[in-house]
Amino acid sequence: MFVTCENPEPAGGILLALSVSDGRVLWQKKYKLTPYRSHNDNSYATATPAVVAERVYVLWQTSNETIIAGLDHNGRELWQRTFPGINSRFGPGTSPMLFDDIVVFTHEQWEGGKGGAGIQLSAVRPGSEDNPGQVTLAYKHNGKTAPYVSTSLAKDGLLFTFHDQGDVSCLRIETGEVLWSERPGGRFYGSPVWVNDLLYCINRQGEVLVLKEAPAYELPDVNPLGEKSQATPAVAGDRMYLRTYSHLISIGGRMQ
């Protein structure tokens, strides 16, 4: 299990490798960063590592530098690249993604003084192989249906959006029709995950909301973790991992 942590003073980030069987720290890799002023809800450890069979990729961003590094699962750094820093009022908020043998990440240069809410959700039809540049707008939504921080989830013809102010909406992917919009409790920075026809999302109060993946609103359960959270649940094998401000919780599975 790979997680990022911050070291406020001196400024830096830490990549931790933990044993999934008992939570032991197997190794850690520290990165020195230039201090910068960011939003109180942000940290040096905003980015989630990207993991494949034998590699882990970690991203660190400040207003002064961007560091992307690839390591093996034993903590040996294989390569590191540096780029200029990002320009964003609230600090960095992106994680690296993998596509074939390419690591992809955003490098924000945003000059706005504005933010705090989603503005527009757009559905775009990509071009064809014969005409890749012919992109068309299928539909768009404004207001509380448009997420700001959380990533939306698409499954079985339905799109679920989680707004940072607490609104959860279900749309029909093909047409954009809003099937329901509710406020199940709390506000969201983390994103939902799908497991066995259920959506799991942690609100900022540290409650795990369980929603049915269905065109009708159902909230089967709410599970408090006892501490605030801004994280997205992670699922691997037969376990779910839930992170709060100071704890990592493993649910399910069997001790080895």
N, C-alpha and C positions, 0 to 999 in steps of 0.2 A: 504494500500500500504506500503510495507516494503522496505526500502533502507538502504544501509550502507554508512557511511561517515567517513572521517578520522579526527583526531585531532592531528596535527603535533607536537605541544608543549603544554603540555607534551604529549608524544607519546601515541596514543590510537585510538580505533575505536568506532564508535557510530552506534547503530541500531535505526533507526527512524521508527515510525509507523505514517502514514499520512492518513487523511481522503480523500477518493476518490472523495467526493462531492465538497470540497472546498480547499483541500490541507493543512488543519490545522494539526499541529503536535499534535498527541494524546498522545504520550509518547516517551521517549527515554531511551536507556540503554547503559551506557558507559562501555568500557573495557580498562583497563590499559595494555599497551604493552611495551616491551623493545625496545628502539630505535635501528634501524639498517640502514645501507646504502643500498639503492636499486637504481634501474634505475629511471631516472627522469620522465619517463612516468608511473611509477608504484605508488602505494599508499597502505596504510594500509587497505583501503576499496576495494581492488580488487574483493573480493568474493561477489557473489550475494546470498542473502538469499534463502533458499528453503522453500516453504510454502505448507501446507496442510490445511484441513478444520479447525482444532483447534490449530495448532502448527506452529511455525516458527523456522528454524534452521539456525544458523549463524556460519561462520568460520573465524577465525583470525589467520594469520600465519606470523611469522617473522623468522629471523635466530636463534632466541633464544627459541621461544615457538610456539606451535600450540594449539589454544583453539577452541573447538567445543561446542556449547551450544544449548539447546532446551528450547524454551519459549512458553507460551500460547499467545493468541492474545491480552491479556491485559498487556503484558510486564512482567509477573511473570516468572522468570527463574525456570525451572523445574529440569534441571540438567546441569552440565558442566564437561567436561573432558579435560585434558591437555596432550600433547605429546611433544617430543622434537621439536626443530625448523627445518626448511627446509634449504637445501643447494642448492641455485640456483643463478646464476650470476645476473639475472635480477629480483630476488625476486619472491614472490608467484604469481600464475596466475590461480588458480583453484577455483571452487565453489562446495559446497556440493550437492549431489544428493540423492534421496530417492528411495529405492526399498523395497516394502512391509513395514516392520517395521525396516529397516536398513538404517542408514545414511552412505553414501559412499563418500570418498574424497581422493585425492592423497596426498602423503607425499613425496615430491621430495627430492632426494639426488643426485644431478647432479654435477659431477666434471668437466664437459667440460668448455673451454675458448672460445667457438664458439657459433654462433647463428646468427639471423638476417634474416633468410629466411627459408621457408619450404624446406625440403630435399626430402621426398618421401611420396606419398599418396598410401596406400595399401588397396586393397579389399580382405577380408579373408572370406572363406567359413567355418563356424563352423562345428564341428563334429556332428554326429548323436547321438541319445539317446543310441544306441547300442555301438557306438564307439566315445565317446565325445572327445577323444584325437586326432582323425584323422582330423586335421585342414589343409586346403590347401589354397594356395595363388591363388586367381582368376586373379588378374592383379595388376600392379603398375604403377604409374606415377611419374616423377621427374620434377623439375623446377617450373614454375609459376602456374602449375595446382595444386601443393601441397600447401595447406594453412599452415601458420605458427602460427598466433594468432587466427584468426576467426575459429569458428566451422562451418563445412559444413552442408548443408541442403539437405535432400533426400525427394522427393515427386513425386508420379505418375511415377515411373520408371526413374526419372532424378535426378542427383546429381549436386548441385551447390556449387562451392568452391570460397571463397573470400580470395585472397592473400593480405598480408599486404602492398605490393608495389602497389596495385591497380588493379590487374588482376582479372577478374571474369570469371569463366569457367563453362560450362554446359556439363556434361558427361552422357552417357547412363549407368545406374547402372549395368545392366547385363553384358555388354561387356567391359565397360571402354572407349568406343569410345568418343572422344571429339567432341561435336556437334558445339560448338562455344567458343571462348575466346576473351573477349573484355576488354577495360579499360574505364568504364563509367564515371570515374572522382574521384580523391582523392585516399587516402590510407585507409586501414581498420584495426582496432583493434576489433571493435564490430562484432557481428555475425548477419546473416539474420534471419528473421522470415517470415512465410507464412500466408497470409490472403486472402481468396477469389481469388485464382489463381494469386496473386501478391506476390513478394518478397520485403520486406522492409529492408534496411540496412543503418546505419548511417556511413558516412565516417569521418575521423579524423578532417576534416574542419567543421563538424557540418551540413552536407547536408544529407537529407534523400533521398536515391536513391530508386526509385520504378521500379522494373523489372518484366516483364511478366514471369510467370512460364511456359516456352515453349521451344521446341527444336530449335526455331529460336530466335535470339537476338532482344529484344524490350525494350526500356527505355522510358516508358510513361511520367515520371515526375521526377524532382529533386526539393526538397523543402529545402531551407536554414533555419536553426534554429537560426542563428545569433551568435553562439558561438561554440567553438570546443567541440568534444565529442569522447569518447572511449567506449561508452555503446552500448548495444543491446536493441532494442525496446522490450517492454513487452506488451502483449495483454491480457485483461481480460474483459469478458462481451462484451459490445459494445464500449470499449475504447481502445486506444493505448497510451502507456506512453513512452515518449522520454526524455532521460536525457542528459543534457550537463554538462559542468564543474561545473556550479553553479545553474542550473535550472532544475526543473522537469516539463514537459509539458504534459498535458492531452488533447487528441484529441477525439472528438466524445462524445456520451452519452448525458445525459440531467441532468442539475442541479437539485438536490432533495430539 
